[in-house]
């Protein structure tokens, strides 16, 4: 039995919806009183458990000011917090140093090693050295490094053998509501929810949709905001939509995205690099049949009998798989049910809370890990 509930501050660099597993963990945890440090307070979250921080996505010079502000906040609250939990790359790499200066223990969740390791361009190859150094330092300073997929976990354990006892799997979580009877019928409806980025495989989605143009047994829908950094991809999507090769709905709010999951049958998810995809988890909760590339993250959640894992960037394999499903929509229904069961069992909010509570007990309530 724990002497008191742990006071855990989770620091994230983007706005969290009410349904996010970190917000839900505050309601579900049996061992932690959870506080959030975010750019925007979740509407239903208690104000006395919220700290506003200005971090945004990406790396900016003003992050230096944000880390200084965070250091002051942590120092002021050092007697009212037991641990600080950092999410996202820049917070994971720098946060444990800030927490150590403030005299507070820390945890880090590595949401994905991402393009720094998967992209072969010179820019990312040059970043790997500093990244390795900062990650090693972060792991040494923290009480534990938690990973959202087993591939990244094993890669890190191989890279830093001394850190094997400090690296753990945590996964992610999503809300799974009551089961709804679903039966896939023609025309099958294929969905992708993604920002318009090449790394997310949006070009692949457009190419596969184009290959079925004129086939009234299948329909493709793309949801997600355009990226200012890739205007040519946006133009390609708009051109495909104008020709009727797919439907492009742009950015939608969370409620409409959830509705899209419920009325589509197949999620074709052609991303090239994922830690743990929120889209895959949400589609699984809605009993969609997943088609994804065989990469870490996807590999953990798309299992035999629950969907299809294809060779990376193989649009021909995706086309063949979808064509086969057109002739057997009952398999879409069967795989969707299996996918939902797997997500409910291992990646629901409740499953995440149980894993997180267990790690808090092991890493924070037990004697400090020998370094």
RODREN-660895 format. One line per 5 residues: for each residue x, y, z of N, C-alpha, C. Coordinates in steps of 0.02 Angstrom, whole numbers. Atoms other than C-alpha are relative to their C-alpha. Layout:
% residues N
X/Y/Z/X/Y/Z/X/Y/Z | ...
***
This chain:
% residues 371
43/-60/0/0/0/0/44/62/0 | -40/-61/6/69/171/-49/-15/47/58 | 10/-46/-55/95/299/90/-42/60/-20 | 41/-56/25/16/435/-17/-2/-4/-75 | 4/-2/72/-37/468/-194/57/43/-27
-54/-37/31/106/523/-306/-27/62/-35 | 20/-62/33/95/701/-369/43/7/-63 | -35/6/64/141/690/-553/-20/57/-46 | 12/-54/48/158/839/-671/20/-24/-70 | -14/20/69/144/792/-856/8/63/-43
-16/-59/41/224/918/-976/-3/-20/-73 | 10/14/71/168/917/-1158/3/65/-39 | -11/-62/38/206/1041/-1297/-55/15/-50 | 55/-17/44/36/1046/-1380/-66/-10/38 | 66/3/-32/-148/1062/-1338/-26/-71/0
28/68/-5/-231/902/-1277/-76/4/1 | 73/4/-4/-413/861/-1313/-22/-34/64 | 26/30/-61/-524/806/-1170/8/-77/0 | -2/73/5/-515/627/-1236/71/-27/2 | -69/24/2/-324/618/-1234/15/-44/60
-13/49/-53/-256/473/-1133/36/30/60 | -33/-31/-57/-150/589/-1025/-49/39/43 | 53/-32/-38/-302/690/-975/-41/-53/36 | 39/54/-30/-397/529/-945/37/-35/57 | -39/32/-53/-255/460/-839/-12/34/66
14/-36/-62/-292/595/-712/-63/-26/34 | 62/27/-28/-465/517/-689/7/-74/20 | -2/73/-7/-412/334/-697/54/-25/47 | -56/24/-39/-251/325/-596/-20/-17/72 | 11/20/-70/-256/232/-431/56/24/46
-58/-17/-42/-87/298/-372/24/72/-9 | -26/-67/14/-63/473/-446/-53/53/1 | 37/-62/12/-136/645/-429/37/35/-57 | -32/-23/61/-101/709/-604/-12/75/-11 | 2/-70/19/-61/890/-647/24/5/-73
-19/-8/70/-42/953/-826/33/68/-12 | -32/-61/23/78/1082/-898/-5/1/-76 | 17/-1/72/13/1128/-1072/-6/72/-24 | 14/-67/26/-8/1277/-1188/-71/24/15 | 70/-18/-10/-198/1272/-1162/-32/-50/49
33/43/-50/-301/1205/-1016/-58/-39/-32 | 59/38/22/-419/1062/-1062/-62/26/36 | 60/-34/-25/-596/1126/-1036/-23/-30/66 | 28/32/-60/-648/998/-905/51/-14/53 | -53/16/-48/-482/989/-814/2/52/56
1/-44/-58/-470/1061/-640/54/55/-6 | -49/-55/7/-386/1235/-645/56/-4/51 | -53/3/-50/-290/1200/-485/51/-54/-14 | -48/52/21/-203/1056/-573/30/16/-69 | -24/-19/67/-154/1153/-729/53/55/7
-53/-51/5/5/1251/-768/8/18/-73 | -7/-21/69/16/1353/-927/74/5/-19 | -67/-6/28/177/1330/-1027/-7/14/-74 | 7/-25/68/211/1406/-1196/31/-43/-54 | -32/41/51/297/1262/-1285/-47/-14/-58
37/20/59/241/1228/-1462/37/-57/-34 | -32/54/37/281/1093/-1588/59/28/-40 | -61/-23/35/449/1101/-1677/48/30/50 | -53/-30/-41/607/1182/-1612/7/74/-19 | -4/-72/12/613/1372/-1593/47/31/51
-44/-35/-46/732/1496/-1512/-35/18/65 | 36/-20/-60/596/1551/-1392/-10/-58/49 | 2/56/-46/599/1375/-1319/47/11/60 | -46/-14/-56/746/1438/-1214/-38/37/56 | 40/-36/-51/627/1558/-1127/-51/-46/33
49/46/-28/498/1421/-1106/32/-47/51 | -34/44/-48/625/1307/-1022/19/38/63 | -15/-40/-60/678/1449/-906/-63/8/42 | 63/-6/-36/496/1477/-861/-19/-65/35 | 15/65/-30/472/1291/-831/44/-13/60
-46/10/-57/627/1286/-719/-24/38/61 | 25/-40/-56/554/1426/-612/-62/-32/30 | 61/32/-24/385/1338/-601/17/-62/41 | -18/61/-35/467/1174/-550/34/16/67 | -34/-18/-62/578/1258/-421/-50/24/53
50/-25/-46/429/1347/-344/-44/-56/28 | 45/53/-20/330/1184/-335/37/-63/22 | -41/60/-12/473/1066/-290/-23/-39/62 | 24/36/-60/394/1025/-120/-71/-26/-8 | 69/21/12/222/995/-197/-6/-49/-57
0/49/55/274/876/-337/48/-56/17 | -44/58/-9/347/702/-330/39/-17/-64 | -33/18/63/391/685/-515/-28/43/-56 | 21/-35/61/385/774/-683/7/-49/-58 | 2/48/56/338/672/-837/0/39/-66
-8/-38/62/398/739/-1005/-19/-41/-61 | 19/30/64/323/699/-1176/27/44/-57 | -24/-31/62/385/743/-1353/76/10/1 | -72/5/6/563/749/-1417/38/53/38 | -41/-53/-32/626/919/-1359/-8/1/76
10/2/-72/548/901/-1187/35/-60/31 | -35/60/-24/617/725/-1168/75/12/5 | -72/-9/3/793/780/-1215/25/52/51 | -23/-55/-44/802/939/-1107/-34/-2/68 | 39/-4/-61/668/916/-975/33/-30/62
-30/29/-60/762/797/-857/55/43/29 | -51/-46/-26/904/924/-843/-33/55/41 | 36/-53/-35/780/1058/-794/-28/-26/66 | 28/30/-61/695/942/-669/55/-12/52 | -55/13/-47/863/893/-592/22/65/33
-19/-65/-29/907/1078/-568/-51/22/53 | 52/-19/-47/741/1102/-479/-6/-49/58 | 1/48/-54/771/949/-370/-61/-46/-1 | 59/43/6/624/846/-437/17/-59/-45 | -10/59/41/627/670/-505/-39/6/-65
33/-5/64/577/644/-686/-8/-68/-33 | 10/54/47/509/518/-810/-4/30/-70 | 8/-24/69/515/532/-999/-37/-54/-39 | 31/46/47/402/454/-1130/24/17/-70 | -24/-9/69/485/434/-1300/-56/-21/-46
57/15/42/341/447/-1421/20/-29/-67 | -24/30/62/450/391/-1567/69/28/-17 | -65/-23/22/629/398/-1629/-5/37/-66 | 21/-39/58/554/456/-1794/52/11/-53 | -40/-13/60/639/538/-1941/75/7/15
-71/-6/-16/802/567/-1848/37/-65/-16 | -32/65/12/836/380/-1870/-22/-31/-66 | 25/33/61/729/332/-2020/17/38/-64 | -15/-40/60/774/476/-2139/75/-1/-15 | -70/7/19/937/453/-2235/31/66/-24
-28/-63/24/959/637/-2282/56/25/46 | -58/-25/-37/1116/729/-2227/-22/37/64 | 23/-39/-58/1017/842/-2110/-12/-45/60 | 18/44/-56/951/697/-2006/60/-42/22 | -60/36/-21/1115/602/-2009/43/42/46
-40/-45/-42/1201/754/-1934/-33/9/69 | 36/-10/-64/1067/766/-1799/7/-61/46 | 0/60/-40/1092/587/-1740/50/2/57 | -51/-3/-52/1252/620/-1643/-24/41/61 | 26/-38/-57/1182/763/-1535/-61/-31/32
60/33/-27/1018/669/-1517/20/-57/47 | -23/56/-42/1108/515/-1450/28/26/66 | -30/-27/-60/1206/620/-1326/-53/26/48 | 53/-28/-43/1053/712/-1261/-46/-54/27 | 43/54/-23/948/554/-1253/34/-40/55
-37/37/-52/1083/463/-1155/0/39/66 | 0/-42/-60/1093/610/-1034/-69/0/33 | 68/-1/-27/904/616/-1016/-17/-65/36 | 14/64/-32/894/431/-976/38/-6/66 | -39/2/-62/1034/446/-847/-32/42/55
27/-46/-50/949/592/-760/-71/-18/22 | 69/17/-16/773/520/-763/-4/-65/39 | 10/63/-35/702/380/-658/-17/-56/-48 | 16/51/49/644/290/-815/-18/31/-66 | 20/-21/67/622/307/-1003/-52/-49/-25
56/41/21/455/243/-1065/-9/7/-76 | 3/-1/73/428/196/-1248/-69/-22/-23 | 66/15/25/269/191/-1349/-2/-59/-47 | 0/62/40/324/48/-1461/62/-41/16 | -53/46/-18/433/-104/-1438/62/8/-45
-57/-9/44/542/-66/-1590/47/53/25 | -42/-53/-26/605/98/-1519/31/-20/67 | -26/24/-64/625/16/-1348/62/-43/-11 | -56/46/11/738/-121/-1415/58/36/-33 | -54/-39/31/836/1/-1525/40/38/53
-33/-39/-53/874/109/-1372/39/-46/47 | -36/46/-44/921/-40/-1264/63/-26/-34 | -60/22/35/1042/-98/-1399/52/56/-5 | -44/-57/6/1114/77/-1419/33/17/67 | -25/-16/-67/1134/103/-1231/-10/-61/46
9/61/-41/1159/-68/-1149/-3/14/75 | 0/-18/-70/1190/15/-981/-69/22/24 | 66/-28/-18/1011/84/-987/-56/-50/-4 | 53/49/10/918/-79/-1013/-50/-2/58 | 44/5/-58/849/-79/-836/-41/64/11
37/-63/-8/786/100/-855/-49/13/-58 | 43/-9/58/692/77/-1020/-58/-49/2 | 59/40/-8/514/14/-1018/-51/15/-54 | 55/-11/47/366/-9/-1134/-60/30/38 | 60/-29/-29/215/101/-1097/-59/1/-49
54/-2/48/116/108/-1260/-37/66/2 | 42/-60/0/-26/232/-1274/-71/-22/17 | 69/17/-17/-213/239/-1246/-49/39/-41 | 54/-34/35/-376/287/-1328/-66/-20/32 | 66/16/-26/-558/293/-1278/-33/-53/-43
35/53/35/-653/136/-1325/-71/-3/28 | 69/-1/-23/-841/155/-1314/-34/-67/-8 | 38/62/8/-977/23/-1317/3/-25/-72 | -3/29/67/-970/-96/-1465/-64/17/-39 | 56/-14/44/-1081/-50/-1612/3/-50/-57
2/50/53/-1137/-180/-1738/18/33/-66 | -22/-26/64/-1046/-150/-1902/2/-57/-50 | -5/49/53/-1058/-240/-2067/19/36/-64 | -25/-34/60/-954/-185/-2215/-39/-24/-62 | 35/15/63/-1050/-177/-2379/28/44/-55
-22/-41/56/-1011/-112/-2552/-46/60/-9 | -71/-12/11/-958/18/-2589/38/5/66 | -43/-8/-58/-817/1/-2465/27/71/3 | -23/-69/-10/-758/165/-2392/67/-1/36 | -69/0/-24/-572/194/-2366/17/70/25
-14/-64/-32/-510/332/-2250/73/7/17 | -64/-19/-30/-348/420/-2207/-10/65/37 | 0/-62/-40/-336/549/-2068/72/18/11 | -71/-18/-3/-171/640/-2083/11/71/-23 | -24/-63/27/-87/806/-2103/31/-14/-68
-25/11/68/-36/828/-2285/76/7/-2 | -73/2/-1/146/777/-2271/23/-62/-38 | -28/56/36/253/665/-2381/17/-57/48 | -20/52/-49/317/574/-2225/-59/-40/25 | 60/36/-21/137/525/-2186/-28/-44/-57
21/43/54/122/438/-2354/-61/23/-38 | 60/-25/33/-15/551/-2422/5/-11/-76 | -8/15/71/57/531/-2598/-21/-71/-16 | 19/70/11/34/343/-2581/-76/-7/0 | 73/4/-4/-148/367/-2530/-31/26/-64
26/-28/62/-179/477/-2682/11/-48/-58 | -15/47/54/-93/353/-2797/-46/-61/0 | 44/58/-5/-195/206/-2733/-72/19/-17 | 68/-23/17/-357/305/-2742/-8/9/-75 | 2/-11/72/-316/353/-2921/-6/-66/-38
2/64/35/-292/170/-2968/-69/-31/-1 | 68/26/-3/-474/136/-2921/-50/48/-31 | 45/-51/28/-546/288/-3011/-49/-33/-49 | 51/28/43/-709/240/-3094/-31/-64/26 | 27/61/-30/-738/86/-2985/-50/20/54
51/-23/-48/-903/119/-2896/-8/-47/60 | 2/44/-59/-869/-22/-2771/44/25/56 | -48/-25/-49/-742/83/-2675/1/76/-2 | -5/-73/-3/-726/263/-2615/53/19/51 | -55/-22/-43/-579/356/-2537/-13/70/27
8/-64/-33/-586/499/-2412/63/17/39 | -59/-26/-36/-442/604/-2344/-21/58/43 | 14/-54/-48/-457/713/-2189/66/23/30 | -60/-26/-31/-321/828/-2125/21/66/-29 | -20/-66/23/-246/1002/-2137/59/-3/-49
-58/-7/44/-126/1054/-2274/59/27/41 | -61/-25/-32/54/1095/-2228/30/55/-43 | -31/-54/38/131/1260/-2278/67/-19/-29 | -67/20/22/297/1171/-2299/-2/-44/-63 | 5/45/57/230/1056/-2436/-60/20/-44
56/-23/42/118/1158/-2554/-14/-44/-61 | 10/43/58/146/1039/-2700/-44/-60/17 | 41/56/-21/70/896/-2602/-73/22/9 | 68/-27/-6/-81/1003/-2558/-33/6/-68 | 27/-9/67/-103/1045/-2742/-17/-67/-32
13/66/27/-92/861/-2788/-65/-29/28 | 62/24/-32/-229/817/-2663/-60/37/-27 | 56/-39/26/-340/958/-2723/-17/-19/-72 | 11/20/70/-316/905/-2904/-35/-68/-3 | 32/66/-1/-362/725/-2862/-73/6/21
68/-10/-23/-516/785/-2770/-43/32/-55 | 36/-33/55/-566/897/-2917/-19/-50/-55 | 13/51/51/-556/746/-3034/-49/-53/25 | 45/50/-28/-664/642/-2917/35/-64/19 | -37/60/-19/-525/519/-2875/-5/-15/74
10/7/-72/-553/549/-2690/-39/60/25 | 32/-56/-34/-647/660/-2569/48/28/51 | -44/-32/-48/-542/786/-2473/-41/48/43 | 41/-40/-46/-625/861/-2319/39/51/40 | -41/-49/-37/-478/963/-2252/1/-15/74
-3/8/-73/-460/991/-2067/-70/-3/29 | 65/9/-32/-606/932/-1960/10/-3/75 | -5/3/-73/-643/944/-1775/-4/-73/23 | -5/68/-26/-628/791/-1662/-65/-39/-9 | 64/34/5/-814/751/-1666/-12/-26/-71
11/21/69/-818/745/-1856/49/-55/-21 | -47/54/14/-662/639/-1863/-26/-66/29 | 28/60/-30/-742/515/-1743/-58/-27/-42 | 56/21/43/-897/512/-1853/27/-33/-64 | -29/29/60/-786/477/-2004/24/-71/12
-20/68/-17/-712/326/-1916/-60/-47/-1 | 59/44/-7/-886/258/-1885/-32/-16/-67 | 34/12/64/-947/273/-2066/46/-26/-54 | -46/30/48/-790/212/-2154/18/-71/22 | -12/70/-13/-738/31/-2167/74/-17/9
-71/17/2/-550/29/-2200/41/63/14 | -49/-53/-9/-409/138/-2135/63/-20/-39 | -64/10/34/-267/144/-2261/48/52/28 | -44/-45/-39/-125/217/-2157/71/-8/-26 | -64/11/34/31/239/-2266/59/40/29
-54/-38/-31/140/334/-2142/65/-40/-2 | -65/31/3/327/300/-2156/34/-5/68 | -34/-1/-64/372/333/-1974/-51/17/55 | 47/-11/-54/266/317/-1817/28/-26/65 | -14/26/-66/294/301/-1632/-58/-45/20
62/36/-12/117/251/-1585/-55/45/-28 | 47/-42/36/-16/317/-1703/-66/7/36 | 66/-13/-28/-166/399/-1622/-54/-19/-49 | 50/15/51/-258/378/-1787/-15/-75/-2 | 11/73/0/-232/189/-1787/-40/-22/61
35/20/-60/-291/174/-1608/-74/21/-3 | 68/-24/4/-446/279/-1638/-40/-39/-52 | 34/40/51/-488/184/-1797/-14/-70/26 | 11/66/-30/-467/21/-1701/-58/1/49 | 56/-6/-47/-586/81/-1566/-67/2/-36
61/-3/40/-712/110/-1705/-10/-62/-44 | 6/64/35/-686/-67/-1774/11/7/-75 | -19/-3/70/-611/-13/-1940/53/-53/-14 | -51/48/22/-503/-135/-2038/62/39/-21 | -59/-40/16/-322/-66/-2044/44/-31/-54
-53/18/48/-200/-72/-2189/56/49/12 | -55/-45/-19/-31/-2/-2137/66/-31/-21 | -66/25/17/153/-16/-2174/34/-31/61 | -33/40/-52/264/-134/-2075/58/40/29 | -49/-42/-34/355/-9/-1964/-13/-3/75
13/-2/-73/380/7/-1774/-60/43/16 | 62/-35/-17/222/67/-1691/-58/-36/-33 | 53/37/35/109/-4/-1826/5/-74/15 | -12/71/-11/187/-174/-1796/-29/-23/67 | 24/18/-67/132/-171/-1614/-75/-8/2
73/-1/-7/-52/-142/-1647/-37/-35/-56 | 32/35/55/-91/-219/-1817/26/-71/-1 | -22/70/-8/-81/-405/-1781/-37/-45/-50 | 35/47/44/-126/-557/-1887/-72/-11/23 | 71/7/-16/-314/-573/-1896/-33/65/19
26/-66/-19/-333/-388/-1853/10/52/-56 | -14/-48/52/-278/-307/-2016/58/-23/-43 | -52/16/48/-139/-298/-2144/61/45/9 | -64/-36/1/44/-248/-2129/34/-13/-67 | -28/5/67/123/-212/-2298/72/25/-2
-68/-27/7/301/-181/-2357/-2/76/-6 | -2/-73/-2/351/0/-2332/-6/30/-70 | 10/-39/61/289/117/-2470/-22/-42/-60 | 22/43/55/217/-27/-2572/-72/15/-18 | 68/-16/22/67/51/-2657/-30/-57/-39
28/58/37/51/-104/-2766/-30/-50/48 | 28/45/-50/26/-211/-2611/-65/27/29 | 61/-31/-26/-102/-88/-2545/-57/-8/-50 | 51/6/52/-195/-90/-2710/-26/-71/-4 | 20/71/3/-196/-281/-2716/-42/-19/61
37/17/-61/-256/-292/-2535/-70/29/-2 | 66/-31/4/-398/-170/-2561/-43/-33/-53 | 38/35/52/-449/-256/-2723/-27/-67/25 | 23/64/-27/-458/-422/-2632/-57/11/50 | 52/-13/-50/-564/-344/-2493/-66/19/-33
62/-17/35/-689/-279/-2621/-40/-63/-14 | 35/63/15/-730/-460/-2663/-19/-39/62 | 18/35/-63/-743/-512/-2480/-9/51/57 | 11/-50/-53/-816/-370/-2375/-10/-30/69 | 7/32/-66/-854/-496/-2237/66/-2/37
-65/1/-33/-666/-502/-2205/16/69/30 | -8/-67/-28/-667/-313/-2178/-34/3/68 | 37/1/-64/-799/-338/-2043/36/-42/52 | -34/46/-46/-705/-484/-1965/64/31/28 | -62/-30/-23/-538/-394/-1958/-13/62/42
16/-58/-40/-619/-236/-1892/-20/-19/71 | 19/24/-67/-695/-333/-1747/62/-23/39 | -61/23/-33/-528/-415/-1710/44/58/21 | -41/-59/-16/-439/-247/-1716/-28/36/60 | 30/-34/-57/-563/-169/-1596/13/-37/65
-12/39/-60/-544/-312/-1473/71/8/24 | -70/-7/-19/-355/-298/-1477/14/69/30 | -10/-67/-27/-359/-109/-1450/-33/7/69 | 35/-5/-64/-486/-124/-1310/39/-36/55 | -37/40/-50/-380/-256/-1222/66/32/19
-68/-23/-14/-208/-176/-1239/12/74/-4 | -15/-71/12/-226/7/-1288/-58/46/16 | 52/-45/-25/-382/75/-1205/30/46/52 | -22/-44/-54/-365/218/-1081/11/-38/65 | -6/38/-62/-393/94/-941/62/-44/-1
-60/41/5/-255/-21/-1005/63/42/9 | -57/-45/-9/-135/126/-1016/8/19/74 | -3/-20/-71/-180/181/-839/28/-56/44 | -27/56/-39/-144/7/-771/75/-6/-10 | -73/5/12/27/2/-855/37/57/33
-33/-58/-27/69/178/-801/3/-4/77 | 0/8/-73/18/146/-620/53/-51/21 | -49/50/-17/126/-10/-619/71/27/-4 | -66/-29/7/277/86/-683/14/52/53 | -10/-49/-54/250/226/-557/18/-37/64
-16/38/-60/251/97/-419/72/-26/-3 | -66/30/6/409/14/-486/56/52/-1 | -54/-48/12/507/170/-533/4/56/51 | 1/-57/-46/453/299/-405/-12/-19/72 | 15/20/-69/392/205/-253/48/-52/27
-51/47/-21/534/80/-250/67/37/7 | -65/-32/-6/715/119/-203/28/18/-69 | -26/-26/63/804/216/-339/41/-52/-37 | -36/46/42/871/114/-484/75/13/5 | -73/-7/-2/1057/81/-470/27/22/-67
-26/-25/64/1148/180/-602/66/-34/-15
***
